[in-house]
Amino acid sequence: MGESSSATEIFRLLSDETRVDILCAIAVAQSELEQAGSGPAELAFSDIYDHVDVENTSKLSYHLGELTGTYLRKSDEGYSLSHAGERIVRFILSGNYEQPESFGPEPVDGMCVFCGEEALETRLSHQFFRIDCAACDQQVAGQPITPAQVRDRTAEALIRSVKLQGAEDYRQVRRGLCPECGAQLSAEVLGLPESPLPDADSFLVTSQCDACLRTYNSPLTYSVAYHPASIAFYWDHGIDVTTKGIWEFHEYVYDGRWASEQVASDPDEYEALMQHGEDTLRLRLDSSATVTATERVRRESREF
């Protein structure tokens, strides 16, 4: 298939069960043949024929020809999965097209950013991991989750995996990299005068991917939670923020330990403050929510 192939043509290739079997068989065979540091193994035609239930070599040759260029790469050494082939076959093998097992409600540590109560519960809702406050019925956090992520994990292990995934996603978004497709993100800071969040942080960072159209939103202070300066600041105080879920930061905003304000205009600039004990971390951000400077100071009395 050429570069101009439509999405319909590309996915039509997978309507044949034999082709799906070929992709899966190649992935399985590669995992059995690969050695550490050797890169993906390339399978000869005969190796693939041994792994796939197909009527004859002519049929296999036809199907390989259809898959090559989109889902497979071909060289003198044999066949291997292309990027699209890797993505689709891992999706199939992991069973991420299935419905995840039910989960929750389960109590989870943290404070509601809206009412201040420690009454958070987590559950799955349509392949979405969400945390709600049982006291005020507000959703306080959420992120997509895969069936493979839920499968064979205890509640504790699942919540831990969500925390780690969330931290990684936030770090990629902060660097302008879409966690979903890898394309570049554009970001802007929006003022929310009617925000339901505490007054300490009334700014929203919205990051848009023009490739896959995924949007990522977070309060301004949360957008820098996993910045290296923030990680180091809290590490020096005995706190590893990289192991915390985003909902575990709600108490910092609710009680004013995290705050933000606009400090300049034309161009717009912002400042996020993180306080711990007598120490304060200041992070200066530009209009695209990129951190341009950081400073540690002894805490000052300051109102927002």
Residue frames relative to the residue before (quaternion, step in Angstrom):
aa qw qx qy qz dx dy dz
M 1.0000 0.0000 0.0000 0.0000 0.00 0.00 0.00
G 0.4067 -0.7288 0.4972 0.2372 3.60 -0.90 0.83
E 0.7064 -0.4654 0.3271 0.4212 3.52 -1.36 0.14
S 0.6721 0.5169 -0.2954 0.4403 3.57 1.16 -0.56
S 0.3775 0.7419 -0.4813 0.2747 3.59 1.26 0.06
S 0.4204 -0.7029 0.5141 0.2547 3.56 -0.99 0.83
A 0.6576 -0.4969 0.3807 0.4192 3.54 -1.27 0.32
T 0.6125 0.5594 -0.3466 0.4380 3.57 1.05 -0.74
E 0.6706 0.4881 -0.2959 0.4737 3.58 0.94 -0.89
I 0.6552 0.5265 -0.3172 0.4392 3.56 0.96 -0.86
F 0.7218 0.4182 -0.2587 0.4870 3.60 0.86 -0.88
R 0.5328 0.6112 -0.4079 0.4196 3.59 1.20 -0.38
L 0.5846 0.5996 -0.3667 0.4054 3.58 1.09 -0.64
L 0.7049 0.4630 -0.2588 0.4708 3.58 1.14 -0.60
S 0.4806 0.6797 -0.4361 0.3418 3.59 1.25 0.08
D 0.6401 0.4861 -0.3160 0.5041 3.58 1.29 -0.21
E 0.4638 -0.7168 0.4493 0.2630 3.58 -0.63 1.11
T 0.6144 0.5611 -0.3541 0.4270 3.59 1.04 -0.71
R 0.6582 0.5086 -0.3210 0.4528 3.61 0.97 -0.78
V 0.6205 0.5129 -0.3401 0.4861 3.56 1.05 -0.71
D 0.6374 0.5235 -0.3217 0.4650 3.59 0.99 -0.82
I 0.6265 0.5427 -0.3340 0.4489 3.60 1.02 -0.79
L 0.6710 0.4976 -0.3014 0.4596 3.58 0.86 -0.96
C 0.6768 0.4852 -0.2932 0.4696 3.57 0.91 -0.91
A 0.6459 0.5258 -0.3189 0.4524 3.58 0.98 -0.83
I 0.6388 0.5156 -0.3257 0.4691 3.57 1.01 -0.79
A 0.6499 0.5148 -0.3181 0.4598 3.59 0.95 -0.84
V 0.6612 0.4962 -0.3038 0.4735 3.58 0.94 -0.89
A 0.6733 0.4946 -0.2998 0.4606 3.58 0.87 -0.93
Q 0.6269 0.5333 -0.3364 0.4577 3.59 1.02 -0.77
S 0.6629 0.5101 -0.3174 0.4467 3.59 0.92 -0.87
E 0.6628 0.4972 -0.2980 0.4740 3.58 1.15 -0.60
L 0.7300 0.4458 -0.2296 0.4644 3.57 1.12 -0.69
E 0.6174 0.5983 -0.3524 0.3697 3.57 1.06 -0.72
Q 0.1790 -0.7415 0.6378 0.1066 3.48 -1.24 0.68
A 0.6590 -0.5257 0.3513 0.4074 3.57 -1.15 0.57
G 0.8424 0.1726 -0.1474 0.4888 3.55 -0.86 1.02
S 0.5756 0.6272 -0.3708 0.3713 3.58 1.24 -0.04
G 0.4494 -0.6711 0.4702 0.3557 3.59 1.22 -0.35
P 0.6983 -0.4725 0.3193 0.4326 3.59 -1.26 0.16
A 0.4276 -0.7026 0.5083 0.2552 3.56 -0.92 0.93
E 0.2890 -0.7248 0.5980 0.1831 3.55 -1.15 0.70
L 0.2523 -0.7971 0.5374 0.1105 3.55 -0.82 1.03
A 0.4251 -0.6855 0.5359 0.2494 3.51 -0.96 0.93
F 0.6897 -0.4769 0.3545 0.4137 3.56 -1.29 0.45
S 0.6792 0.5060 -0.2967 0.4412 3.59 0.87 -0.93
D 0.6258 0.5338 -0.3376 0.4577 3.59 1.07 -0.72
I 0.6546 0.5035 -0.3116 0.4700 3.55 0.96 -0.86
Y 0.6345 0.5444 -0.3245 0.4424 3.56 0.99 -0.85
D 0.6550 0.5143 -0.3071 0.4606 3.57 1.10 -0.71
H 0.7270 0.4450 -0.2337 0.4678 3.59 1.15 -0.57
V 0.7339 0.4007 -0.2178 0.5034 3.60 1.21 -0.33
D 0.3723 -0.7076 0.5573 0.2238 3.55 -1.02 0.84
V 0.2426 0.7548 -0.5598 0.2408 3.56 -0.02 1.36
E 0.6393 -0.5985 0.3283 0.3540 3.57 -1.03 0.83
N 0.7957 -0.1417 0.1402 0.5720 3.58 0.81 -0.96
T 0.6966 -0.4844 0.3277 0.4156 3.56 -1.30 0.20
S 0.5970 0.5658 -0.3741 0.4284 3.60 1.08 -0.59
K 0.6486 0.5077 -0.3144 0.4719 3.56 0.99 -0.84
L 0.6506 0.5101 -0.3196 0.4630 3.57 0.94 -0.85
S 0.6447 0.5294 -0.3192 0.4497 3.57 0.94 -0.87
Y 0.6368 0.5280 -0.3209 0.4612 3.57 1.03 -0.81
H 0.6991 0.4713 -0.2811 0.4584 3.57 0.80 -0.99
L 0.6298 0.5215 -0.3380 0.4659 3.59 1.02 -0.74
G 0.6326 0.5361 -0.3244 0.4551 3.56 1.05 -0.76
E 0.6553 0.5087 -0.3060 0.4671 3.58 1.04 -0.77
L 0.7123 0.4662 -0.2553 0.4583 3.57 1.00 -0.83
T 0.6053 0.5905 -0.3534 0.4000 3.57 1.12 -0.67
G 0.7281 0.3786 -0.3149 0.4769 3.53 -0.91 0.98
T 0.7551 0.2712 -0.1695 0.5723 3.56 1.16 -0.62
Y 0.8284 0.1547 -0.0586 0.5351 3.57 0.65 -1.08
L 0.7705 0.2588 -0.1562 0.5613 3.58 1.22 -0.30
R 0.2481 -0.7034 0.6399 0.1851 3.53 -1.33 0.49
K 0.1620 -0.7873 0.5892 0.0823 3.55 -1.07 0.75
S 0.0146 0.7737 -0.6328 0.0285 3.56 -1.01 0.89
D 0.7182 -0.4127 0.3154 0.4631 3.55 -1.27 -0.11
E 0.6671 0.5132 -0.2945 0.4526 3.57 1.20 -0.55
G 0.7187 -0.3956 0.2666 0.5059 3.58 1.16 -0.44
Y 0.6484 -0.5173 0.4096 0.3796 3.55 -1.23 -0.57
S 0.0258 0.7662 -0.6421 0.0064 3.54 -1.20 0.65
L 0.6133 -0.5781 0.3990 0.3613 3.55 -1.25 0.39
S 0.3769 -0.6795 0.5793 0.2462 3.55 -1.09 0.76
H 0.7141 -0.3977 0.3134 0.4834 3.59 -1.27 -0.07
A 0.6657 0.4876 -0.3023 0.4772 3.59 0.91 -0.91
G 0.6363 0.5300 -0.3244 0.4573 3.57 1.02 -0.78
E 0.6322 0.5314 -0.3226 0.4625 3.56 1.01 -0.86
R 0.6917 0.4923 -0.2944 0.4387 3.56 0.79 -1.02
I 0.7147 0.4584 -0.2762 0.4504 3.57 0.82 -0.96
V 0.6828 0.4839 -0.3122 0.4495 3.60 0.92 -0.81
R 0.6259 0.5089 -0.3532 0.4740 3.62 1.05 -0.63
F 0.6059 0.5513 -0.3351 0.4655 3.56 1.11 -0.72
I 0.6829 0.4825 -0.2803 0.4714 3.58 0.95 -0.91
L 0.6942 0.4923 -0.2859 0.4405 3.59 0.79 -1.02
S 0.6860 0.4790 -0.2840 0.4683 3.58 1.04 -0.74
G 0.3930 -0.7341 0.4685 0.2951 3.58 1.24 -0.30
N 0.3404 0.7834 -0.4681 0.2265 3.57 1.14 0.53
Y 0.5455 0.5638 -0.4153 0.4605 3.56 1.27 0.27
E 0.5737 0.5959 -0.3692 0.4237 3.58 1.30 -0.16
Q 0.5546 -0.5542 0.4815 0.3916 3.55 -1.32 0.10
P 0.4363 -0.6968 0.4886 0.2921 3.62 -0.85 0.85
E 0.6010 -0.5409 0.4370 0.3941 3.53 -1.24 0.41
S 0.5717 -0.5973 0.4297 0.3630 3.56 -1.15 0.60
F 0.0159 -0.7942 0.6067 -0.0291 3.54 -1.14 0.67
G 0.8279 0.2411 -0.1896 0.4696 3.54 -1.03 0.86
P 0.5102 -0.0379 -0.8132 -0.2773 1.34 -2.49 -0.05
E 0.1162 -0.7687 0.6276 0.0411 3.52 -1.14 0.83
P 0.4679 -0.6594 0.4949 0.3184 3.62 -0.95 0.76
V 0.0534 -0.7912 0.6093 0.0043 3.56 -1.07 0.74
D 0.5408 -0.6376 0.4438 0.3227 3.56 -1.05 0.78
G 0.5279 0.6229 -0.4749 0.3284 3.55 -1.12 0.69
M 0.4053 -0.7027 0.5409 0.2223 3.51 -1.35 0.36
C 0.4690 -0.6413 0.5225 0.3095 3.56 -1.12 0.63
V 0.4023 -0.7376 0.4935 0.2249 3.56 -0.75 1.07
F 0.6652 0.5203 -0.2989 0.4443 3.59 1.22 -0.40
C 0.8283 0.1812 -0.0762 0.5248 3.61 0.90 -0.88
G 0.4892 -0.7027 0.4080 0.3171 3.58 1.25 -0.18
E 0.5236 0.6395 -0.4138 0.3816 3.59 1.25 0.04
E 0.3381 -0.7011 0.5864 0.2243 3.56 -1.18 0.62
A 0.3830 0.7128 -0.4776 0.3423 3.54 0.50 1.27
L 0.2620 0.8050 -0.4929 0.2008 3.57 0.97 0.85
E 0.0662 -0.7682 0.6366 0.0181 3.52 -1.16 0.80
T 0.2053 -0.7762 0.5842 0.1186 3.54 -1.09 0.72
R 0.0519 0.7758 -0.6256 0.0631 3.54 -1.18 0.70
L 0.4477 -0.6339 0.5413 0.3237 3.53 -1.35 0.11
S 0.0229 0.7808 -0.6235 0.0330 3.53 -1.04 0.83
H 0.8285 -0.1750 0.0767 0.5264 3.58 -0.37 1.30
Q 0.6897 -0.4862 0.2572 0.4710 3.57 0.78 1.12
F 0.5815 0.5257 -0.3834 0.4883 3.55 1.08 0.75
F 0.2895 -0.7413 0.5850 0.1560 3.54 -0.79 1.07
R 0.0534 0.8269 -0.5541 0.0795 3.59 -0.46 1.15
I 0.2139 -0.7461 0.6187 0.1219 3.50 -1.23 0.60
D 0.0805 -0.8024 0.5913 -0.0078 3.54 -0.78 1.10
C 0.4090 -0.6674 0.5604 0.2707 3.52 -1.28 0.44
A 0.3633 -0.7497 0.5153 0.2008 3.57 -0.67 1.12
A 0.6259 0.5619 -0.3380 0.4223 3.58 1.21 -0.40
C 0.8250 0.1757 -0.0760 0.5317 3.60 0.88 -0.93
D 0.4341 -0.7420 0.4163 0.2962 3.60 1.36 0.10
Q 0.4541 0.6597 -0.4714 0.3693 3.60 1.12 0.59
Q 0.3899 -0.6554 0.5796 0.2872 3.57 -1.17 0.60
V 0.1693 -0.8315 0.5259 0.0580 3.57 -0.68 1.09
A 0.7975 -0.0104 -0.0019 0.6033 3.62 1.20 -0.23
G 0.1554 0.7890 -0.5880 0.0871 3.55 -1.26 0.35
Q 0.0691 0.7797 -0.6214 0.0341 3.54 -1.21 0.54
P 0.6060 -0.5600 0.4042 0.3947 3.61 -1.15 0.50
I 0.0798 -0.7821 0.6174 0.0292 3.54 -1.17 0.61
T 0.3539 -0.7505 0.5211 0.1999 3.59 -1.05 0.70
P 0.6198 -0.5401 0.4068 0.3982 3.60 -1.16 0.47
A 0.6416 0.5293 -0.3321 0.4450 3.61 1.00 -0.77
Q 0.6278 0.5412 -0.3300 0.4518 3.56 1.12 -0.66
V 0.6803 0.4804 -0.2778 0.4788 3.56 1.09 -0.73
R 0.6302 0.6024 -0.3270 0.3647 3.53 1.00 -0.95
D 0.8710 0.0776 -0.0827 0.4780 3.57 -1.03 0.92
R 0.5765 0.5455 -0.4119 0.4476 3.61 1.13 0.53
T 0.4434 -0.6382 0.5532 0.3001 3.53 -1.12 0.67
A 0.6828 -0.4677 0.3475 0.4408 3.58 -1.25 0.26
E 0.6586 0.5135 -0.3083 0.4555 3.58 0.93 -0.88
A 0.6812 0.4866 -0.2890 0.4643 3.58 0.91 -0.91
L 0.6307 0.5321 -0.3344 0.4553 3.58 1.05 -0.75
I 0.6599 0.4986 -0.3101 0.4688 3.59 0.89 -0.91
R 0.6338 0.5243 -0.3279 0.4646 3.59 1.01 -0.77
S 0.6582 0.5069 -0.3148 0.4591 3.59 0.97 -0.82
V 0.6302 0.5292 -0.3276 0.4641 3.58 1.07 -0.74
K 0.6230 0.5360 -0.3337 0.4617 3.58 1.02 -0.77
L 0.6834 0.4863 -0.2864 0.4630 3.57 0.87 -0.97
Q 0.6534 0.5050 -0.3126 0.4694 3.57 0.96 -0.86
G 0.6530 0.5243 -0.3142 0.4473 3.58 0.94 -0.87
A 0.6469 0.5171 -0.3181 0.4614 3.57 0.97 -0.85
E 0.6574 0.5028 -0.3104 0.4675 3.59 0.96 -0.85
D 0.6455 0.5196 -0.3230 0.4571 3.59 0.96 -0.85
Y 0.6558 0.5125 -0.3171 0.4547 3.59 0.91 -0.88
R 0.6618 0.5059 -0.3165 0.4538 3.59 0.96 -0.81
Q 0.6495 0.4999 -0.3235 0.4728 3.58 1.01 -0.72
V 0.6442 0.5183 -0.3225 0.4608 3.56 0.95 -0.88
R 0.6364 0.5355 -0.3300 0.4465 3.58 0.98 -0.83
R 0.7046 0.4321 -0.2565 0.5009 3.59 1.12 -0.62
G 0.5572 -0.6438 0.3753 0.3663 3.58 1.27 0.14
L 0.5537 0.5945 -0.3873 0.4358 3.58 1.24 0.44
C 0.3822 -0.7288 0.5201 0.2288 3.57 -0.70 1.07
P 0.3909 -0.7370 0.4963 0.2403 3.64 -0.61 1.05
E 0.6423 0.5524 -0.3233 0.4216 3.58 1.15 -0.53
C 0.8485 0.0919 -0.0055 0.5211 3.59 0.77 -1.00
G 0.5261 -0.6671 0.3998 0.3440 3.61 1.21 -0.16
A 0.5043 0.6494 -0.4338 0.3684 3.61 1.21 -0.05
Q 0.6141 -0.5613 0.4110 0.3728 3.55 -1.30 0.26
L 0.2995 -0.7518 0.5647 0.1619 3.54 -1.06 0.83
S 0.2276 -0.7092 0.6408 0.1862 3.53 -1.23 0.52
A 0.0974 -0.8241 0.5579 0.0086 3.57 -0.89 0.91
E 0.0098 0.7770 -0.6294 -0.0108 3.52 -1.22 0.54
V 0.3833 -0.7034 0.5533 0.2285 3.53 -1.24 0.51
L 0.1209 -0.8018 0.5844 0.0302 3.56 -0.82 1.04
G 0.3599 -0.7080 0.5636 0.2271 3.54 -1.03 0.80
L 0.1269 -0.8019 0.5826 0.0368 3.57 -0.88 0.95
P 0.1532 -0.8310 0.5280 0.0842 3.60 0.21 1.21
E 0.7327 0.3685 -0.2232 0.5269 3.60 1.14 -0.55
S 0.2702 0.8042 -0.4930 0.1928 3.58 1.20 0.45
P 0.4334 -0.6913 0.5099 0.2725 3.60 -1.02 0.79
L 0.5372 0.6231 -0.4041 0.3999 3.57 1.29 -0.21
P 0.6518 -0.4961 0.3795 0.4302 3.61 -1.20 0.34
D 0.6377 -0.5671 0.3746 0.3624 3.57 -1.19 0.63
A 0.5346 0.6553 -0.4036 0.3492 3.59 1.14 -0.50
D 0.7960 0.0717 -0.0376 0.5998 3.60 1.10 -0.59
S 0.0628 0.8269 -0.5500 0.0994 3.56 -0.10 1.32
F 0.5659 0.5727 -0.3923 0.4448 3.58 1.21 0.53
L 0.1937 -0.7733 0.5972 0.0881 3.54 -1.10 0.80
V 0.2252 -0.7348 0.6243 0.1395 3.55 -1.00 0.89
T 0.0404 -0.7933 0.6074 0.0002 3.56 -0.69 1.07
S 0.1050 -0.7953 0.5970 0.0072 3.55 -0.76 1.11
Q 0.1262 -0.8198 0.5585 0.0093 3.56 -0.70 1.14
C 0.2283 -0.7377 0.6196 0.1409 3.55 -1.02 0.89
D 0.3049 -0.7786 0.5228 0.1657 3.58 -0.57 1.14
A 0.6055 0.5679 -0.3566 0.4287 3.59 1.25 -0.30
C 0.8227 0.1687 -0.0750 0.5376 3.60 0.63 -1.11
L 0.4390 -0.7411 0.4068 0.3043 3.57 1.38 0.03
R 0.3834 0.6988 -0.5071 0.3280 3.60 1.17 0.47
T 0.1600 -0.7764 0.6049 0.0759 3.56 -1.05 0.84
Y 0.1269 -0.7766 0.6150 0.0506 3.55 -1.02 0.87
N 0.0498 -0.8108 0.5830 -0.0145 3.57 -0.75 1.07
S 0.1516 0.7751 -0.6073 0.0860 3.56 -1.09 0.70
P 0.5695 -0.5455 0.4658 0.4014 3.59 -1.16 0.44
L 0.6563 -0.5541 0.3354 0.3869 3.58 -1.10 0.66
T 0.6775 0.4914 -0.3142 0.4480 3.60 0.85 -0.88
Y 0.6405 0.5296 -0.3327 0.4455 3.59 1.01 -0.76
S 0.6137 0.5829 -0.3511 0.4004 3.59 1.08 -0.69
V 0.7389 0.3572 -0.2238 0.5257 3.61 1.18 -0.42
A 0.3368 0.7823 -0.4747 0.2216 3.59 1.27 0.12
Y 0.7792 0.2976 -0.1525 0.5301 3.57 1.03 -0.80
H 0.3128 0.7250 -0.5378 0.2955 3.58 1.16 0.53
P 0.6229 -0.5694 0.3643 0.3938 3.66 -0.99 0.67
A 0.6467 0.5178 -0.3316 0.4514 3.59 0.99 -0.76
S 0.6484 0.5054 -0.3132 0.4754 3.59 1.04 -0.76
I 0.6368 0.5294 -0.3226 0.4584 3.56 0.96 -0.90
A 0.6819 0.4838 -0.2861 0.4681 3.59 0.90 -0.95
F 0.6229 0.5604 -0.3327 0.4326 3.57 1.00 -0.87
Y 0.7366 0.4039 -0.2367 0.4881 3.56 0.79 -0.97
W 0.5772 0.5750 -0.3767 0.4409 3.58 1.12 -0.59
D 0.6555 0.5137 -0.3070 0.4607 3.57 1.01 -0.82
H 0.7008 0.4027 -0.2578 0.5294 3.56 1.28 -0.34
G 0.6186 -0.6065 0.3220 0.3817 3.57 1.23 0.44
I 0.6082 0.5348 -0.3531 0.4684 3.58 1.23 0.41
D 0.1930 -0.7702 0.5991 0.1031 3.58 -0.82 1.00
V 0.2141 -0.8219 0.5151 0.1154 3.59 -0.05 1.28
T 0.5736 0.6063 -0.3905 0.3885 3.61 1.15 -0.40
T 0.6902 0.4383 -0.2826 0.5016 3.60 1.23 -0.27
K 0.6002 0.5741 -0.3510 0.4323 3.58 1.28 0.10
G 0.4371 -0.6651 0.5386 0.2766 3.52 -1.13 0.68
I 0.6377 -0.5567 0.3624 0.3899 3.56 -1.13 0.61
W 0.6255 0.5508 -0.3425 0.4336 3.61 1.10 -0.63
E 0.6159 0.5542 -0.3506 0.4365 3.61 1.20 -0.39
F 0.6084 0.5287 -0.3587 0.4709 3.58 1.31 0.01
H 0.4373 0.7295 -0.4512 0.2702 3.61 1.22 -0.23
E 0.6480 0.5359 -0.3380 0.4227 3.58 0.94 -0.81
Y 0.6040 0.5681 -0.3639 0.4243 3.61 1.10 -0.61
V 0.6823 0.4520 -0.2775 0.5031 3.57 1.04 -0.80
Y 0.6466 0.5493 -0.3291 0.4146 3.57 0.93 -0.91
D 0.7803 0.3165 -0.1887 0.5054 3.60 0.91 -0.84
G 0.6127 -0.6310 0.3196 0.3524 3.59 1.26 0.37
R 0.4413 0.6874 -0.4774 0.3238 3.62 1.17 0.20
W 0.7075 0.2688 -0.2125 0.6181 3.56 1.29 -0.37
A 0.1094 0.7930 -0.5907 0.1012 3.56 -0.92 0.88
S 0.1238 -0.7834 0.6046 0.0736 3.55 -1.25 0.38
E 0.0312 0.7788 -0.6265 -0.0002 3.54 -1.27 0.41
Q 0.4590 -0.6261 0.5433 0.3196 3.53 -1.29 0.37
V 0.1556 -0.8331 0.5287 0.0458 3.59 -0.68 1.09
A 0.7921 0.0861 -0.0640 0.6010 3.60 1.25 -0.16
S 0.1439 -0.7668 0.6174 0.1009 3.53 -1.30 0.39
D 0.8353 0.1966 -0.1662 0.4857 3.53 -1.31 0.52
P 0.3222 -0.5179 -0.6278 0.4836 1.59 1.06 2.25
D 0.6030 -0.5723 0.4221 0.3615 3.53 -1.27 0.48
E 0.0086 0.7640 -0.6451 0.0107 3.53 -1.11 0.79
Y 0.1694 -0.7932 0.5831 0.0473 3.51 -1.14 0.75
E 0.1915 -0.7587 0.6089 0.1302 3.52 -1.29 0.35
A 0.1397 -0.7601 0.6311 0.0674 3.52 -0.97 0.95
L 0.1419 -0.7939 0.5888 0.0541 3.55 -0.92 0.94
M 0.0685 -0.7617 0.6438 0.0254 3.52 -1.07 0.88
Q 0.1010 -0.8214 0.5612 0.0055 3.54 -0.66 1.14
H 0.0537 0.7598 -0.6467 0.0406 3.52 -1.11 0.82
G 0.8097 -0.0348 -0.0275 0.5851 3.53 -0.46 1.19
E 0.7841 -0.2687 0.2280 0.5108 3.57 -0.77 -1.05
D 0.6216 0.5576 -0.3317 0.4389 3.59 1.28 -0.03
T 0.1168 -0.7826 0.6098 0.0445 3.54 -1.15 0.73
L 0.1877 -0.7408 0.6342 0.1171 3.52 -1.10 0.78
R 0.1310 -0.7784 0.6110 0.0604 3.58 -0.81 1.03
L 0.0554 -0.7788 0.6246 0.0184 3.55 -0.94 0.91
R 0.2201 -0.7668 0.5928 0.1105 3.56 -0.75 1.09
L 0.0806 -0.8043 0.5887 -0.0016 3.58 -0.89 1.01
D 0.3925 -0.6957 0.5449 0.2549 3.53 -1.17 0.61
S 0.7596 -0.4057 0.2583 0.4379 3.58 -1.29 -0.08
S 0.6829 0.4357 -0.2932 0.5077 3.61 1.24 -0.23
A 0.5234 -0.6703 0.3767 0.3674 3.56 1.33 0.36
T 0.4145 0.6754 -0.4909 0.3621 3.57 1.16 0.62
V 0.4141 -0.7036 0.5180 0.2551 3.57 -0.83 0.97
T 0.1507 -0.8178 0.5535 0.0457 3.57 -0.69 1.13
A 0.7996 -0.0084 0.0116 0.6004 3.60 1.19 -0.39
T 0.1048 -0.7739 0.6206 0.0709 3.55 -1.21 0.56
E 0.0077 -0.7912 0.6113 -0.0174 3.54 -1.19 0.56
R 0.2199 -0.7431 0.6162 0.1406 3.54 -1.06 0.81
V 0.0484 0.7949 -0.6015 0.0636 3.57 -0.90 0.96
R 0.5601 -0.5333 0.4855 0.4077 3.52 -1.32 0.20
R 0.5917 -0.6265 0.3641 0.3533 3.57 -0.92 0.88
E 0.1759 -0.7679 0.6109 0.0794 3.51 -1.04 0.92
S 0.5023 -0.6122 0.5064 0.3412 3.54 -1.20 0.46
R 0.1834 0.8002 -0.5416 0.1810 3.57 -0.51 1.15
E 0.1987 -0.7858 0.5745 0.1142 3.57 -0.89 0.87
F 0.2536 -0.7542 0.5896 0.1385 3.55 -1.22 0.64
